[in-house]
Amino acid sequence: MTFDRDKFMETLDEHHEWPCPFIFKFIMPTESLPVFEERFPETEYSLKESKSGKYTSVTMEPHVCSAEEVVKVYEKAADIPGIMSL
């Protein structure tokens, strides 16, 4: 799936006043969690495992300074096996 990066950043700029905290939510197979942790070693996040343990949801709320920073987080996470951005 592709997205219009410029349009997304424009929408972010319309709805946020930078700098500000920004909530990211992801769901991924629990087996992909080590890859996530390697990509975001300095970021605090909370985890919630599914009842079966097969999936883990991740919520993080870093302080970001621009729409560009938000997009970079999504791009950094995009190729983690099985990840879904909410």
ABEGO torsion letter per residue (X at the ends): XBBBAAAAAAAAAAABBOBBBBBBBBBBBAAAAAAAAAABAABBBBBBBBAAGABBBBBBBBBBABAAAAAAAAAAAAABBGBBBX
